[in-house]
């Protein structure tokens, strides 16, 4: 009889929507961070009990990893899609603006989940800190590859260092996340983006023919004005 009940329980359909539950868990983790979120917070937001959470998602750590995947495929996808722009400069500009929009969207908690999720963790949650660090590193490597592509295609001058550029712009986006969590507006973050883009490397332009002629005229005019000895 007991075995029959177990089989019935296994075959019984879940009484909640998995995707909706994940979206609600995402909001909680995004707002409170990993360590700031309790199982009670999660079950209340998701509208399920603990046995259902464990059965559907595993433990809290496993749920958080699923939430990170959903974040990457959902709210954060516009950021990663920025790298598909036809030029490296356009890709970086779109990346910065997409971050400004994502991190201040009133429909979501402020800031960035992968930045604020677990910057500092107690020793027992070190694996979560490493997981988030790994995901941030992946984002940085994706940007680096796009910048290296840009250099090979002539979007970047030969003197440009894609590695240093990628590190710089990733630091800017992470700083924007901190500013957003502190209350910065989208317009303010877009201004930060505009200022950051002023650092985009450009070759020193050689003077054009007309510029050379103008310089020659000015030089000639000065020589004519010199008093005779």
C-alpha positions in Angstrom: 0.0 0.0 0.0 2.8 2.3 0.9 4.6 1.6 -2.4 1.4 2.4 -4.3 1.1 5.8 -2.6 4.7 6.6 -3.5 4.1 5.7 -7.1 1.0 7.9 -7.1 2.9 10.8 -5.6 5.6 10.4 -8.2 3.1 10.4 -11.1 1.1 13.3 -9.7 1.5 16.5 -11.8 3.1 19.4 -10.1 0.6 21.9 -8.7 2.7 25.0 -9.7 4.2 26.5 -12.8 8.0 25.9 -12.9 8.8 28.9 -15.0 6.7 31.3 -12.9 8.3 29.9 -9.7 11.8 30.4 -11.2 10.9 34.0 -12.1 9.8 34.7 -8.6 12.9 33.1 -7.1 15.0 35.3 -9.5 13.4 38.4 -8.2 14.2 37.4 -4.6 17.8 36.5 -5.2 18.3 39.6 -7.4 17.0 41.8 -4.6 18.5 40.2 -1.6 21.6 38.3 -2.8 22.3 34.6 -2.2 23.1 34.8 1.6 20.4 37.4 2.2 17.7 35.0 0.9 16.3 32.3 3.2 14.3 29.3 2.2 11.3 30.9 3.8 11.7 33.9 1.5 11.8 31.6 -1.5 8.9 29.4 -0.6 6.8 32.4 0.2 7.6 34.2 -3.1 7.3 31.0 -5.2 4.1 30.0 -3.5 5.3 26.5 -2.7 6.4 24.5 0.3 9.9 23.2 1.1 9.3 19.6 0.0 8.0 20.9 -3.4 11.0 23.2 -3.8 13.4 20.3 -3.0 11.6 18.0 -5.4 11.5 20.4 -8.3 14.9 22.3 -7.9 17.1 20.4 -5.4 18.6 22.5 -2.7 19.0 26.3 -2.4 22.3 26.3 -4.2 20.9 24.2 -7.1 17.9 26.6 -7.4 20.3 29.6 -7.5 22.2 28.1 -10.4 19.0 27.6 -12.3 18.1 31.2 -11.5 21.4 32.4 -12.9 20.8 30.5 -16.1 17.3 32.1 -16.3 18.8 35.5 -15.7 21.3 35.0 -18.5 18.6 33.8 -20.9 16.1 36.4 -19.9 16.7 39.9 -18.4 20.5 39.8 -19.2 20.2 38.5 -22.7 20.0 42.0 -24.3 23.5 42.7 -22.8 25.1 39.6 -24.3 23.3 40.3 -27.6 25.1 43.6 -27.8 28.2 41.9 -29.0 26.5 41.0 -32.3 26.7 44.6 -33.5 28.7 45.0 -36.8 31.5 47.0 -35.3 33.4 46.7 -32.0 32.6 50.3 -31.1 28.9 49.8 -31.7 29.0 46.6 -29.7 30.6 48.2 -26.7 28.3 51.2 -26.8 25.2 49.0 -27.0 26.7 46.9 -24.1 27.0 49.9 -21.9 23.6 51.2 -22.7 22.0 47.8 -22.3 23.5 47.6 -18.8 22.2 51.0 -18.0 18.7 50.0 -19.0 18.8 46.6 -17.3 20.2 47.8 -14.0 17.6 50.6 -13.6 14.5 49.0 -15.1 11.7 49.6 -12.7 10.3 46.1 -13.4 13.4 44.5 -11.8 15.5 45.0 -8.7 18.3 47.5 -9.2 21.8 46.5 -10.1 23.1 43.2 -11.5 22.5 39.8 -10.1 25.9 38.4 -11.0 27.6 41.4 -9.4 25.5 41.7 -6.2 24.5 38.0 -5.8 27.5 37.0 -3.7 30.4 39.4 -3.8 31.3 38.3 -0.2 30.3 34.9 1.2 30.8 32.9 4.3 33.1 30.0 3.9 30.3 27.5 3.5 29.0 29.4 0.4 32.4 29.8 -1.3 31.2 27.7 -4.2 28.5 30.3 -5.0 31.1 33.1 -4.9 33.3 31.2 -7.3 30.3 30.4 -9.6 29.5 34.1 -9.9 33.1 35.0 -10.4 33.3 32.4 -13.2 30.2 33.9 -14.9 31.6 37.4 -14.7 34.9 36.1 -16.2 33.0 34.4 -19.0 31.3 37.8 -19.8 34.7 39.5 -19.8 36.1 36.8 -22.2 33.2 37.2 -24.5 33.9 40.9 -24.7 37.6 40.3 -25.2 36.9 38.0 -28.2 34.6 40.6 -29.7 37.4 43.3 -29.4 40.0 40.9 -30.8 37.7 40.3 -33.8 37.3 44.1 -34.1 41.1 44.5 -34.2 41.5 41.8 -36.8 38.8 43.6 -38.9 40.3 47.0 -38.6 37.8 48.4 -36.1 40.6 49.0 -33.6 44.0 50.6 -34.3 47.1 48.4 -34.2 48.2 50.1 -31.0 45.0 49.1 -29.1 45.2 46.3 -26.5 41.9 44.3 -26.5 42.7 42.7 -23.2 43.1 46.1 -21.4 40.1 47.5 -23.2 37.9 44.5 -22.1 39.1 44.9 -18.5 38.3 48.6 -18.6 34.8 48.3 -20.0 33.9 45.3 -17.7 35.0 47.5 -14.8 32.8 50.3 -16.0 29.7 48.0 -16.3 30.3 46.6 -12.8 30.7 50.1 -11.4 27.5 51.0 -13.1 25.8 48.1 -11.3 27.0 49.4 -8.0 25.8 52.9 -8.9 22.4 51.6 -9.9 22.0 49.7 -6.7 22.7 53.0 -4.9 20.0 54.8 -6.8 21.6 56.2 -10.0 19.1 56.8 -12.8 19.3 55.4 -16.3 20.2 58.8 -17.6 23.0 59.2 -15.2 24.4 55.7 -16.1 24.1 56.6 -19.8 26.2 59.7 -19.1 28.8 57.4 -17.5 28.7 55.2 -20.6 29.3 58.3 -22.8 32.2 59.4 -20.8 33.7 55.9 -20.8 33.4 55.7 -24.6 35.7 58.7 -24.8 38.5 56.3 -23.9 38.0 54.4 -27.2 41.4 54.2 -28.9 41.9 56.2 -32.1 44.9 56.5 -34.3 46.2 60.0 -34.5 44.9 61.4 -37.8 47.5 62.5 -40.2 47.0 66.0 -41.6 45.0 66.1 -44.8 46.1 67.9 -48.0 44.0 70.9 -47.2 45.4 71.1 -43.7 49.0 70.9 -45.0 48.2 73.8 -47.5 46.7 75.9 -44.6 49.7 75.2 -42.5 52.0 76.2 -45.4 50.0 79.4 -46.0 50.3 80.4 -42.3 54.0 79.7 -42.4 54.4 81.7 -45.6 52.4 84.6 -44.2 54.5 84.7 -41.0 57.7 84.7 -43.1 56.4 87.6 -45.2 55.7 89.6 -42.1 59.2 89.3 -40.8 61.0 92.7 -40.9 63.9 92.9 -43.3 67.3 92.9 -41.6 
